[in-house]
Amino acid sequence: MSLLLLLSCAVSDDLVIDTADTADTADTSIENDGSYSVVSALSGENSVSYSGQSFRHLLISDLTLYTDGLTERLNAGDYYPAQGDVSKDLDFYLSFDSSTSGAIPPLLSTDPALLQESYDAVSSDKDILGKLAGNDATGQHVDWNTQGIAGWPENPTPQALVEQWSGKLDAQAAAWVQGNYPLQPDGTAVTQVYITENGQDLKQLMDKFLRGGVAYSQGTDDYLDSDTEGKGLLSDHTAVEEGKSYTALEHAWDEGFGYFGATPTYNSWSDEEIADGAKDVDGDGRIDLKSELVFGHAVNAAKRDLGATSATDYSAQAFEAFLNGRLLLAETAGTELSSEQMSELEGYRDQAVLAWELAIASTAVHYINDVLQDTSATEYDFEGHAKHYAELKGFALILQFNPHSPMSDAQFSELHTLLGVAPVQPNDFGFEVYKTSLLNARTLLQEVYGFESANMGDENGEGGW
């Protein structure tokens, strides 16, 4: 990742990332080495804190790892779940209880090994569902529990959709141990319990949707938004919170950064290192989950930068905006922001969130191309098609959680009409229409986000992201 403090990247006539007027790091009185580590002018201590966000990323990762390993356990005879057992296992992560499970080691493993050997060593009293869109009492731009989410039949609430997928996996696991397997179009059984007969990959759907319904929703619609008094960018900035080293506003900004998923030294990692996910920065032979592991969309940003034919730098754009905003807050800590300072902070927010969304939308393009390649392959791979489609659908669904999204509600509806809710198989009626719909969906994403044609791929999904 090349880290440019002066960066102007036009992505369409109306959609521009421009940091030419936001490179304040050289002028600030706050000392900073270029990493997301900031000493408070009020407390004299490092005032950055987002362990709760790292913890929720960990829980989502562990839920996905549990799902990934379920087939092997079932096939080995290590686990004979009755109806409801797998749903309870998934709820262990969704409704995590530190009082009973904090001492348990995480499923996530790294090389070298994690520094944190238990959940409590990361954070405590956090779960997934409590921060899923719709479950916050205030601050969200849509009442998800009344309106439901768009892009899925019958507009379920976010939690109801997760429970729908969890219930389907539960039913398939209970049937699996009885020798009843979902069948592929050619009549053979699927090899993974999380693949449904209509080609939905439940593991990928849950993982990608939770990364959006928790991390992206909380980051963009809560901690970095400015529409609710006392929350997000309207949090108090006049004094450090009791027993802490940061103001409420500094902490809100940090929590937004934490949900993006970057590390404090993300700016010094190469795109290849970020894509790999972990780096022993301090050389202690362990991976500190809170500072040496990249999560979620921060990984996707680097992957798309790596895969771009026409160069992008979403990773640098997001990080620079987060850092510059944080330095502004450190410099002004203890005072109420002036209208000019708030406008500057919102500018950094807009840059960070836009780069974050561009990383998500370009990843949707990437998976459209994968699905197009699946449909034109000489030997059809049903489960590969299911995986790629689920990743596409999952990334596309989460675009609705950003209140500042360049995509309108009408465009979002059009996108998901084109994508449908399951992949169409080669022997199905309408298969050629399906491929045309994928191309139209890709064109829509290009038009909304101003992506360069060189990154879009050809009609078979080749040559692009």
VOPAGU-2260 file (C-alpha; in pm, 1 decimal, decimal comma):
REM VOPAGU-2260
SITE   aa  ch    i         X         Y         Z
SITE  MET   A    0       0,0       0,0       0,0
SITE  SER   A    1     152,5     333,5     -99,0
SITE  LEU   A    2      56,7     588,0     164,4
SITE  LEU   A    3       3,7     928,6       5,3
SITE  LEU   A    4     -80,2    1221,7     226,7
SITE  LEU   A    5    -168,9    1430,3     -76,7
SITE  LEU   A    6    -405,8    1220,6    -278,0
SITE  SER   A    7    -682,0    1309,1    -517,2
SITE  CYS   A    8    -865,8    1023,2    -680,8
SITE  ALA   A    9   -1169,6    1100,1    -894,8
SITE  VAL   A   10   -1411,3     809,9    -917,3
SITE  SER   A   11   -1693,2     980,3   -1107,5
SITE  ASP   A   12   -1817,4    1330,2   -1183,9
SITE  ASP   A   13   -1999,4    1349,2    -850,5
SITE  LEU   A   14   -1812,0    1090,4    -645,5
SITE  VAL   A   15   -1462,8    1206,0    -551,0
SITE  ILE   A   16   -1210,7    1113,9    -285,9
SITE  ASP   A   17    -997,4    1422,4    -235,6
SITE  THR   A   18    -745,8    1455,1      44,0
SITE  ALA   A   19    -556,6    1749,7     -97,5
SITE  ASP   A   20    -696,7    1980,6     171,5
SITE  THR   A   21    -697,5    1731,5     455,0
SITE  ALA   A   22    -331,6    1647,9     514,6
SITE  ASP   A   23    -301,6    1814,9     854,3
SITE  THR   A   24     -50,8    1580,6    1010,5
SITE  ALA   A   25     244,6    1810,8     939,6
SITE  ASP   A   26      76,2    2111,9    1102,7
SITE  THR   A   27     -71,0    1953,6    1413,6
SITE  SER   A   28      85,4    2001,3    1754,9
SITE  ILE   A   29      14,6    1635,3    1828,5
SITE  GLU   A   30     317,5    1409,9    1786,1
SITE  ASN   A   31     244,0    1110,2    1566,9
SITE  ASP   A   32     460,2     854,0    1388,7
SITE  GLY   A   33     209,7     787,1    1112,3
SITE  SER   A   34      36,6     502,6    1293,5
SITE  TYR   A   35    -309,7     505,4    1448,1
SITE  SER   A   36    -166,8     561,9    1795,7
SITE  VAL   A   37    -238,0     902,7    1946,4
SITE  VAL   A   38    -133,4    1048,9    2280,3
SITE  SER   A   39    -409,2    1253,5    2440,9
SITE  ALA   A   40    -334,7    1621,0    2504,2
SITE  LEU   A   41    -552,6    1590,1    2814,5
SITE  SER   A   42    -432,7    1266,9    2973,4
SITE  GLY   A   43     -83,8    1232,7    2828,7
SITE  GLU   A   44    -160,6     869,1    2746,4
SITE  ASN   A   45    -239,5     677,0    2429,8
SITE  SER   A   46    -607,1     757,7    2393,0
SITE  VAL   A   47    -693,8     505,2    2118,5
SITE  SER   A   48    -925,0     222,8    2223,6
SITE  TYR   A   49   -1138,6     -17,1    2019,3
SITE  SER   A   50   -1098,8    -360,9    2179,4
SITE  GLY   A   51   -1476,1    -417,5    2169,0
SITE  GLN   A   52   -1472,3    -391,4    1791,2
SITE  SER   A   53   -1182,6    -636,5    1766,3
SITE  PHE   A   54   -1378,6    -872,2    1990,8
SITE  ARG   A   55   -1686,7    -867,0    1765,7
SITE  HIS   A   56   -1469,5    -925,5    1459,4
SITE  LEU   A   57   -1326,5   -1225,3    1646,6
SITE  LEU   A   58   -1670,6   -1363,2    1731,4
SITE  ILE   A   59   -1781,7   -1340,0    1367,6
SITE  SER   A   60   -1458,8   -1510,2    1256,9
SITE  ASP   A   61   -1511,2   -1788,7    1510,8
SITE  LEU   A   62   -1874,7   -1838,6    1405,8
SITE  THR   A   63   -1750,5   -1879,8    1048,2
SITE  LEU   A   64   -1474,8   -2119,2    1158,0
SITE  TYR   A   65   -1729,0   -2325,0    1352,8
SITE  THR   A   66   -1948,6   -2349,2    1042,0
SITE  ASP   A   67   -1649,4   -2431,3     822,9
SITE  GLY   A   68   -1548,6   -2722,8    1046,2
SITE  LEU   A   69   -1898,7   -2862,3    1098,9
SITE  THR   A   70   -1899,3   -3104,8     804,8
SITE  GLU   A   71   -1574,3   -3267,4     914,4
SITE  ARG   A   72   -1713,0   -3321,7    1265,5
SITE  LEU   A   73   -2034,0   -3471,1    1130,7
SITE  ASN   A   74   -1854,1   -3700,6     888,3
SITE  ALA   A   75   -1605,6   -3813,5    1153,3
SITE  GLY   A   76   -1884,5   -3912,3    1390,5
SITE  ASP   A   77   -1763,9   -3662,5    1650,2
SITE  TYR   A   78   -2097,1   -3483,2    1663,0
SITE  TYR   A   79   -2454,8   -3610,6    1633,3
SITE  PRO   A   80   -2672,7   -3300,7    1657,6
SITE  ALA   A   81   -3044,6   -3322,8    1710,0
SITE  GLN   A   82   -3274,6   -3052,6    1575,4
SITE  GLY   A   83   -3184,2   -2727,7    1751,4
SITE  ASP   A   84   -2831,2   -2821,4    1858,6
SITE  VAL   A   85   -2645,2   -2639,7    1580,8
SITE  SER   A   86   -2860,0   -2329,1    1627,5
SITE  LYS   A   87   -2755,7   -2331,8    1994,6
SITE  ASP   A   88   -2391,3   -2366,9    1893,6
SITE  LEU   A   89   -2418,5   -2067,3    1662,0
SITE  ASP   A   90   -2594,0   -1871,2    1934,2
SITE  PHE   A   91   -2286,6   -1923,8    2151,2
SITE  TYR   A   92   -2117,7   -1666,8    1925,0
SITE  LEU   A   93   -2420,0   -1456,4    1835,2
SITE  SER   A   94   -2522,6   -1404,0    2199,8
SITE  PHE   A   95   -2180,6   -1455,3    2357,7
SITE  ASP   A   96   -2178,7   -1458,4    2738,9
SITE  SER   A   97   -1846,2   -1358,6    2893,4
SITE  SER   A   98   -1958,2   -1465,7    3239,5
SITE  THR   A   99   -1977,7   -1830,2    3133,5
SITE  SER   A  100   -1744,2   -1845,8    2832,8
SITE  GLY   A  101   -1481,8   -1574,9    2870,6
SITE  ALA   A  102   -1206,6   -1817,4    2971,1
SITE  ILE   A  103   -1255,8   -2033,5    2659,4
SITE  PRO   A  104    -983,0   -2005,4    2391,9
SITE  PRO   A  105   -1093,4   -1863,9    2054,0
SITE  LEU   A  106   -1119,5   -2089,2    1750,2
SITE  LEU   A  107    -917,9   -1842,6    1542,7
SITE  SER   A  108    -556,2   -1945,1    1502,4
SITE  THR   A  109    -262,2   -1763,6    1348,3
SITE  ASP   A  110     101,3   -1833,7    1264,7
SITE  PRO   A  111     269,9   -1741,2    1493,7
SITE  ALA   A  112       6,5   -1813,8    1758,0
SITE  LEU   A  113    -231,0   -1556,6    1903,2
SITE  LEU   A  114    -112,1   -1361,2    2204,7
SITE  GLN   A  115    -461,4   -1373,6    2354,7
SITE  GLU   A  116    -538,2   -1725,7    2476,6
SITE  SER   A  117    -896,5   -1659,8    2586,8
SITE  TYR   A  118   -1189,4   -1442,0    2488,0
SITE  ASP   A  119   -1151,1   -1242,6    2810,0
SITE  ALA   A  120    -797,7   -1149,0    2707,7
SITE  VAL   A  121    -948,5    -954,6    2414,9
SITE  SER   A  122   -1254,0    -794,2    2576,0
SITE  SER   A  123   -1563,2    -888,5    2774,1
SITE  ASP   A  124   -1938,4    -837,8    2790,4
SITE  LYS   A  125   -1972,8    -808,5    2412,8
SITE  ASP   A  126   -2174,6   -1012,3    2165,5
SITE  ILE   A  127   -2277,4   -1000,4    1798,5
SITE  LEU   A  128   -2654,5    -964,4    1807,5
SITE  GLY   A  129   -2650,7    -667,8    2044,6
SITE  LYS   A  130   -2483,5    -459,2    1774,3
SITE  LEU   A  131   -2658,0    -606,0    1470,6
SITE  ALA   A  132   -2852,8    -346,4    1272,5
SITE  GLY   A  133   -3195,4    -300,1    1426,0
SITE  ASN   A  134   -3087,5    -384,8    1778,9
SITE  ASP   A  135   -2954,2     -41,7    1875,5
SITE  ALA   A  136   -3212,8     170,4    2053,4
SITE  THR   A  137   -3124,1     493,8    1872,8
SITE  GLY   A  138   -2914,0     638,5    1595,6
SITE  GLN   A  139   -2985,0     424,1    1289,8
SITE  HIS   A  140   -3109,5     589,3     971,7
SITE  VAL   A  141   -3367,4     312,8     913,6
SITE  ASP   A  142   -3589,8     133,2    1161,2
SITE  TRP   A  143   -3475,5    -211,7    1052,1
SITE  ASN   A  144   -3714,9    -389,3    1285,2
SITE  THR   A  145   -4013,2    -218,6    1123,2
SITE  GLN   A  146   -3902,1    -184,7     762,3
SITE  GLY   A  147   -3681,8    -493,5     743,9
SITE  ILE   A  148   -3391,6    -522,0     505,7
SITE  ALA   A  149   -3415,0    -484,1     131,9
SITE  GLY   A  150   -3275,7    -738,0    -111,8
SITE  TRP   A  151   -3420,6   -1052,0      49,5
SITE  PRO   A  152   -3772,1   -1200,7      16,5
SITE  GLU   A  153   -4032,1   -1070,6     262,3
SITE  ASN   A  154   -3791,6    -809,3     402,9
SITE  PRO   A  155   -3693,4    -982,2     727,5
SITE  THR   A  156   -3525,1    -793,4    1007,9
SITE  PRO   A  157   -3145,8    -838,5    1012,0
SITE  GLN   A  158   -3167,3   -1070,0    1312,5
SITE  ALA   A  159   -3452,4   -1270,6    1158,3
SITE  LEU   A  160   -3245,4   -1322,1     843,0
SITE  VAL   A  161   -2947,0   -1448,0    1042,2
SITE  GLU   A  162   -3178,9   -1679,0    1235,7
SITE  GLN   A  163   -3331,0   -1799,6     906,6
SITE  TRP   A  164   -2988,3   -1904,2     780,8
SITE  SER   A  165   -2891,5   -2048,0    1120,5
SITE  GLY   A  166   -3212,4   -2252,8    1127,8
SITE  LYS   A  167   -3150,5   -2385,9     777,7
SITE  LEU   A  168   -2798,9   -2496,1     871,3
SITE  ASP   A  169   -2935,8   -2656,2    1188,5
SITE  ALA   A  170   -3192,4   -2856,4     989,8
SITE  GLN   A  171   -2936,0   -2970,0     734,7
SITE  ALA   A  172   -2693,2   -3081,9    1006,9
SITE  ALA   A  173   -2962,8   -3283,3    1186,1
SITE  ALA   A  174   -3058,1   -3446,7     854,6
SITE  TRP   A  175   -2693,7   -3503,4     760,8
SITE  VAL   A  176   -2626,1   -3740,0    1050,0
SITE  GLN   A  177   -2927,4   -3941,7     934,8
SITE  GLY   A  178   -2773,5   -3977,5     588,4
SITE  ASN   A  179   -3000,0   -3719,3     424,1
SITE  TYR   A  180   -2786,4   -3482,3     216,7
SITE  PRO   A  181   -2880,2   -3190,7      -9,8
SITE  LEU   A  182   -2834,7   -3291,1    -372,2
SITE  GLN   A  183   -2650,4   -3111,0    -647,8
SITE  PRO   A  184   -2817,9   -3070,6    -989,0
SITE  ASP   A  185   -2643,1   -3386,0   -1113,3
SITE  GLY   A  186   -2794,2   -3589,5    -829,6
SITE  THR   A  187   -2477,9   -3625,1    -623,5
SITE  ALA   A  188   -2470,9   -3511,4    -260,8
SITE  VAL   A  189   -2310,5   -3182,4    -164,2
SITE  THR   A  190   -1985,4   -3223,3      25,7
SITE  GLN   A  191   -2042,7   -2941,7     278,2
SITE  VAL   A  192   -2335,8   -2925,5     518,4
SITE  TYR   A  193   -2366,0   -2548,4     480,1
SITE  ILE   A  194   -2447,1   -2572,2     105,8
SITE  THR   A  195   -2820,0   -2587,6      31,6
SITE  GLU   A  196   -2985,0   -2770,0    -255,6
SITE  ASN   A  197   -3063,9   -2441,7    -432,9
SITE  GLY   A  198   -2699,4   -2333,5    -415,2
SITE  GLN   A  199   -2691,8   -2102,5    -113,6
SITE  ASP   A  200   -2367,7   -2114,4      85,0
SITE  LEU   A  201   -2491,6   -2045,1     438,8
SITE  LYS   A  202   -2141,5   -2003,2     579,3
SITE  GLN   A  203   -2057,4   -1722,6     340,0
SITE  LEU   A  204   -2399,3   -1558,1     362,8
SITE  MET   A  205   -2379,9   -1536,1     742,8
SITE  ASP   A  206   -2017,7   -1422,8     750,5
SITE  LYS   A  207   -2050,8   -1146,5     491,8
SITE  PHE   A  208   -2387,5   -1025,6     618,4
SITE  LEU   A  209   -2264,3   -1002,2     979,0
SITE  ARG   A  210   -1953,1    -812,4     868,9
SITE  GLY   A  211   -2194,0    -558,6     723,6
SITE  GLY   A  212   -2488,9    -572,9     960,3
SITE  VAL   A  213   -2258,6    -527,8    1259,3
SITE  ALA   A  214   -1928,4    -369,6    1151,2
SITE  TYR   A  215   -2040,9    -159,3     855,4
SITE  SER   A  216   -2371,8     -59,0    1010,7
SITE  GLN   A  217   -2216,9      36,8    1344,1
SITE  GLY   A  218   -1921,1     208,7    1181,5
SITE  THR   A  219   -2110,7     421,7     931,3
SITE  ASP   A  220   -2453,5     462,4    1091,9
SITE  ASP   A  221   -2356,1     502,5    1455,2
SITE  TYR   A  222   -1999,8     592,5    1549,1
SITE  LEU   A  223   -1918,0     801,2    1240,8
SITE  ASP   A  224   -2261,4     953,6    1181,8
SITE  SER   A  225   -2375,0    1295,2    1300,3
SITE  ASP   A  226   -2753,4    1273,6    1315,5
SITE  THR   A  227   -2820,4    1182,8    1679,8
SITE  GLU   A  228   -2741,0    1408,9    1973,8
SITE  GLY   A  229   -2490,4    1253,6    2209,8
SITE  LYS   A  230   -2388,8     975,8    1968,0
SITE  GLY   A  231   -2125,4     938,9    1698,7
SITE  LEU   A  232   -1974,4    1267,5    1588,0
SITE  LEU   A  233   -2209,3    1454,5    1821,5
SITE  SER   A  234   -2056,9    1286,7    2129,2
SITE  ASP   A  235   -1903,5    1501,4    2401,9
SITE  HIS   A  236   -1549,8    1624,6    2339,5
SITE  THR   A  237   -1500,8    1863,4    2630,2
SITE  ALA   A  238   -1350,0    1622,2    2885,2
SITE  VAL   A  239   -1207,2    1272,6    2910,4
SITE  GLU   A  240   -1451,2    1009,0    3020,8
SITE  GLU   A  241   -1423,6     902,2    3382,7
SITE  GLY   A  242   -1141,8     653,1    3429,6
SITE  LYS   A  243   -1043,1     673,9    3060,8
SITE  SER   A  244    -781,3     855,0    2854,5
SITE  TYR   A  245   -1016,8     971,4    2578,4
SITE  THR   A  246   -1319,9    1190,6    2522,1
SITE  ALA   A  247   -1646,3    1030,2    2414,1
SITE  LEU   A  248   -1596,6    1173,3    2063,8
SITE  GLU   A  249   -1242,9    1037,0    2035,9
SITE  HIS   A  250   -1370,4     697,2    2143,2
SITE  ALA   A  251   -1658,8     705,3    1893,9
SITE  TRP   A  252   -1412,0     777,3    1613,2
SITE  ASP   A  253   -1186,9     493,9    1731,6
SITE  GLU   A  254   -1480,1     254,4    1735,2
SITE  GLY   A  255   -1557,5     343,9    1374,3
SITE  PHE   A  256   -1193,1     275,2    1288,4
SITE  GLY   A  257   -1208,3     -53,7    1478,8
SITE  TYR   A  258   -1506,4    -172,0    1277,8
SITE  PHE   A  259   -1319,1     -96,6     954,0
SITE  GLY   A  260   -1078,7    -364,5    1076,5
SITE  ALA   A  261    -734,9    -208,7    1027,4
SITE  THR   A  262    -440,6    -227,3    1266,7
SITE  PRO   A  263    -262,2      80,8    1410,5
SITE  THR   A  264      32,0      17,7    1173,3
SITE  TYR   A  265    -183,9     -75,0     872,8
SITE  ASN   A  266     -28,1     211,3     676,3
SITE  SER   A  267     316,6      49,3     690,0
SITE  TRP   A  268     199,8    -296,3     576,2
SITE  SER   A  269     214,2    -391,5     210,4
SITE  ASP   A  270    -108,5    -489,8      39,2
SITE  GLU   A  271      20,2    -848,3      33,8
SITE  GLU   A  272      73,3    -840,5     411,7
SITE  ILE   A  273    -273,0    -696,4     470,2
SITE  ALA   A  274    -430,1    -959,1     246,1
SITE  ASP   A  275    -248,0   -1225,1     448,5
SITE  GLY   A  276    -414,8   -1077,9     757,1
SITE  ALA   A  277    -154,5   -1107,3    1033,1
SITE  LYS   A  278     193,2    -969,4    1098,5
SITE  ASP   A  279     416,4    -998,4    1404,7
SITE  VAL   A  280     498,6    -627,3    1413,9
SITE  ASP   A  281     683,2    -622,6    1746,6
SITE  GLY   A  282     869,9    -948,8    1686,2
SITE  ASP   A  283     758,9   -1115,8    2009,4
SITE  GLY   A  284     664,0   -1439,9    1836,4
SITE  ARG   A  285     289,4   -1388,3    1891,2
SITE  ILE   A  286       8,9   -1216,2    1701,9
SITE  ASP   A  287    -167,1    -955,7    1913,7
SITE  LEU   A  288    -526,6    -976,9    1798,6
SITE  LYS   A  289    -584,2    -613,4    1894,5
SITE  SER   A  290    -293,4    -465,6    1699,7
SITE  GLU   A  291    -140,1    -721,0    1461,4
SITE  LEU   A  292    -442,8    -876,9    1292,0
SITE  VAL   A  293    -645,1    -715,6    1011,7
SITE  PHE   A  294   -1016,2    -796,5     993,5
SITE  GLY   A  295   -1305,2    -772,0     751,0
SITE  HIS   A  296   -1330,1    -491,7     502,9
SITE  ALA   A  297    -980,4    -359,9     576,1
SITE  VAL   A  298    -856,1    -686,7     423,3
SITE  ASN   A  299   -1087,6    -652,5     123,3
SITE  ALA   A  300    -963,2    -299,1      56,1
SITE  ALA   A  301    -606,4    -424,8      11,0
SITE  LYS   A  302    -717,9    -724,9    -194,2
SITE  ARG   A  303    -896,7    -499,0    -440,6
SITE  ASP   A  304    -596,1    -266,0    -455,5
SITE  LEU   A  305    -380,4    -569,4    -533,9
SITE  GLY   A  306    -618,4    -695,5    -802,0
SITE  ALA   A  307    -683,3    -365,3    -977,0
SITE  THR   A  308    -570,6    -324,8   -1336,7
SITE  SER   A  309    -626,7      49,3   -1315,5
SITE  ALA   A  310    -463,9     137,3    -983,0
SITE  THR   A  311    -673,4     200,3    -672,1
SITE  ASP   A  312    -564,7     270,9    -315,3
SITE  TYR   A  313    -877,6     227,5    -105,5
SITE  SER   A  314    -671,1     100,6     187,6
SITE  ALA   A  315    -456,9     414,2     205,8
SITE  GLN   A  316    -750,0     646,8     145,7
SITE  ALA   A  317    -948,6     501,6     433,0
SITE  PHE   A  318    -654,4     488,9     674,1
SITE  GLU   A  319    -538,8     843,1     602,2
SITE  ALA   A  320    -886,0     981,4     660,8
SITE  PHE   A  321    -922,0     792,9     987,8
SITE  LEU   A  322    -579,7     907,6    1106,5
SITE  ASN   A  323    -624,1    1272,0    1007,4
SITE  GLY   A  324    -962,2    1285,3    1177,9
SITE  ARG   A  325    -816,5    1128,9    1490,6
SITE  LEU   A  326    -531,1    1380,4    1502,0
SITE  LEU   A  327    -781,6    1664,4    1471,7
SITE  LEU   A  328    -971,0    1523,3    1768,1
SITE  ALA   A  329    -653,9    1480,3    1972,6
SITE  GLU   A  330    -555,0    1839,9    1906,1
SITE  THR   A  331    -897,3    1975,2    2003,9
SITE  ALA   A  332    -967,4    1743,0    2298,5
SITE  GLY   A  333   -1119,0    1929,7    2590,1
SITE  THR   A  334   -1312,2    2178,4    2378,3
SITE  GLU   A  335   -1634,2    2177,3    2181,6
SITE  LEU   A  336   -1563,0    2156,8    1810,0
SITE  SER   A  337   -1630,0    2474,8    1616,2
SITE  SER   A  338   -1851,4    2454,0    1309,7
SITE  GLU   A  339   -1538,9    2468,7    1093,4
SITE  GLN   A  340   -1373,1    2187,2    1287,2
SITE  MET   A  341   -1686,5    1974,4    1270,3
SITE  SER   A  342   -1703,7    2032,2     897,2
SITE  GLU   A  343   -1340,7    1924,6     865,7
SITE  LEU   A  344   -1407,8    1613,3    1074,9
SITE  GLU   A  345   -1710,2    1525,0     863,2
SITE  GLY   A  346   -1489,1    1561,9     556,4
SITE  TYR   A  347   -1250,7    1302,0     693,4
SITE  ARG   A  348   -1549,4    1084,8     780,0
SITE  ASP   A  349   -1683,7    1113,8     427,2
SITE  GLN   A  350   -1347,6    1013,2     280,6
SITE  ALA   A  351   -1306,1     715,7     515,7
SITE  VAL   A  352   -1658,5     587,0     462,2
SITE  LEU   A  353   -1644,9     634,5      85,7
SITE  ALA   A  354   -1316,3     443,6      57,7
SITE  TRP   A  355   -1466,6     173,5     281,6
SITE  GLU   A  356   -1773,7     146,0      58,1
SITE  LEU   A  357   -1567,0     144,9    -259,4
SITE  ALA   A  358   -1377,7    -153,2    -117,9
SITE  ILE   A  359   -1707,6    -333,1     -52,7
SITE  ALA   A  360   -1865,0    -248,3    -388,8
SITE  SER   A  361   -1550,9    -341,9    -582,5
SITE  THR   A  362   -1549,8    -674,4    -396,4
SITE  ALA   A  363   -1905,2    -729,9    -519,2
SITE  VAL   A  364   -1771,0    -671,7    -871,3
SITE  HIS   A  365   -1496,9    -925,8    -799,6
SITE  TYR   A  366   -1753,5   -1189,8    -707,4
SITE  ILE   A  367   -1975,2   -1110,9   -1004,5
SITE  ASN   A  368   -1670,3   -1190,5   -1215,0
SITE  ASP   A  369   -1612,0   -1512,7   -1022,5
SITE  VAL   A  370   -1974,1   -1617,4   -1076,9
SITE  LEU   A  371   -1949,2   -1534,1   -1448,1
SITE  GLN   A  372   -1639,6   -1754,1   -1468,7
SITE  ASP   A  373   -1828,4   -2031,8   -1287,2
SITE  THR   A  374   -2107,4   -2016,3   -1544,8
SITE  SER   A  375   -1869,1   -2044,8   -1841,4
SITE  ALA   A  376   -1634,4   -2310,0   -1698,3
SITE  THR   A  377   -1584,5   -2627,4   -1900,2
SITE  GLU   A  378   -1652,6   -2837,3   -1589,2
SITE  TYR   A  379   -1927,8   -2689,3   -1375,4
SITE  ASP   A  380   -1854,6   -2663,6   -1000,1
SITE  PHE   A  381   -2184,5   -2636,3    -810,8
SITE  GLU   A  382   -2026,7   -2568,1    -471,6
SITE  GLY   A  383   -1778,7   -2315,9    -608,9
SITE  HIS   A  384   -2068,1   -2138,0    -778,2
SITE  ALA   A  385   -2261,4   -2139,4    -449,4
SITE  LYS   A  386   -1966,1   -1994,4    -258,3
SITE  HIS   A  387   -1898,3   -1713,2    -502,6
SITE  TYR   A  388   -2265,5   -1626,0    -535,2
SITE  ALA   A  389   -2311,4   -1610,7    -156,4
SITE  GLU   A  390   -2011,3   -1381,7    -118,7
SITE  LEU   A  391   -2150,6   -1158,4    -393,1
SITE  LYS   A  392   -2496,8   -1149,0    -237,0
SITE  GLY   A  393   -2358,4   -1092,1     112,0
SITE  PHE   A  394   -2141,0    -797,9       9,6
SITE  ALA   A  395   -2420,2    -647,5    -199,7
SITE  LEU   A  396   -2672,6    -670,8      86,3
SITE  ILE   A  397   -2462,1    -468,5     327,1
SITE  LEU   A  398   -2448,3    -157,7     107,4
SITE  GLN   A  399   -2787,5     -58,0     250,0
SITE  PHE   A  400   -2644,8      -4,1     598,7
SITE  ASN   A  401   -2446,1     309,0     508,3
SITE  PRO   A  402   -2655,8     627,8     548,4
SITE  HIS   A  403   -2406,2     808,6     325,2
SITE  SER   A  404   -2403,2     551,1      45,7
SITE  PRO   A  405   -2372,2     680,1    -312,5
SITE  MET   A  406   -2623,1     408,5    -405,9
SITE  SER   A  407   -2986,2     519,2    -392,2
SITE  ASP   A  408   -3265,8     298,4    -261,1
SITE  ALA   A  409   -3394,9     254,1    -617,5
SITE  GLN   A  410   -3052,5     148,9    -743,5
SITE  PHE   A  411   -3014,3     -91,6    -451,1
SITE  SER   A  412   -3349,4    -249,4    -533,5
SITE  GLU   A  413   -3252,3    -279,4    -900,3
SITE  LEU   A  414   -2920,1    -439,6    -806,3
SITE  HIS   A  415   -3083,6    -711,3    -599,0
SITE  THR   A  416   -3355,8    -774,3    -854,3
SITE  LEU   A  417   -3074,2    -850,9   -1095,6
SITE  LEU   A  418   -2885,0   -1069,5    -845,8
SITE  GLY   A  419   -3179,6   -1270,2    -711,0
SITE  VAL   A  420   -3140,8   -1481,2    -395,0
SITE  ALA   A  421   -2970,5   -1795,9    -527,2
SITE  PRO   A  422   -2748,0   -1886,1    -822,5
SITE  VAL   A  423   -2911,8   -2014,9   -1137,5
SITE  GLN   A  424   -2780,4   -2353,9   -1251,0
SITE  PRO   A  425   -2664,6   -2422,9   -1609,3
SITE  ASN   A  426   -2950,9   -2666,1   -1675,1
SITE  ASP   A  427   -3215,8   -2425,4   -1542,0
SITE  PHE   A  428   -3453,2   -2230,9   -1760,7
SITE  GLY   A  429   -3336,3   -1871,0   -1779,9
SITE  PHE   A  430   -2965,7   -1944,2   -1739,3
SITE  GLU   A  431   -2866,1   -1710,2   -2023,6
SITE  VAL   A  432   -3088,5   -1437,1   -1876,0
SITE  TYR   A  433   -2908,1   -1491,5   -1544,8
SITE  LYS   A  434   -2569,3   -1423,1   -1702,7
SITE  THR   A  435   -2705,7   -1107,8   -1866,4
SITE  SER   A  436   -2844,4    -996,5   -1529,7
SITE  LEU   A  437   -2501,2   -1039,3   -1371,2
SITE  LEU   A  438   -2344,9    -821,7   -1640,5
SITE  ASN   A  439   -2615,9    -559,4   -1587,8
SITE  ALA   A  440   -2555,2    -567,6   -1212,1
SITE  ARG   A  441   -2184,7    -513,9   -1272,2
SITE  THR   A  442   -2260,0    -219,5   -1502,6
SITE  LEU   A  443   -2487,2     -69,5   -1237,6
SITE  LEU   A  444   -2208,7     -89,0    -978,4
SITE  GLN   A  445   -1968,9      72,4   -1223,4
SITE  GLU   A  446   -2209,4     357,5   -1290,1
SITE  VAL   A  447   -2284,3     421,8    -923,2
SITE  TYR   A  448   -1923,5     407,5    -804,7
SITE  GLY   A  449   -1740,3     532,8   -1111,3
SITE  PHE   A  450   -1514,2     229,7   -1139,5
SITE  GLU   A  451   -1263,0     227,8   -1422,5
SITE  SER   A  452   -1358,2       0,1   -1712,3
SITE  ALA   A  453   -1021,2    -176,1   -1690,5
SITE  ASN   A  454   -1121,2    -316,6   -1349,5
SITE  MET   A  455   -1461,0    -450,0   -1453,2
SITE  GLY   A  456   -1374,8    -759,8   -1656,6
SITE  ASP   A  457   -1513,1    -894,7   -1981,8
SITE  GLU   A  458   -1840,6   -1077,2   -2047,7
SITE  ASN   A  459   -1693,6   -1398,0   -1902,2
SITE  GLY   A  460   -1564,2   -1227,1   -1588,7
SITE  GLU   A  461   -1202,6   -1235,4   -1701,6
SITE  GLY   A  462    -951,5    -951,7   -1680,5
SITE  GLY   A  463   -1107,6    -747,7   -1400,6
SITE  TRP   A  464   -1108,7    -746,5   -1021,4
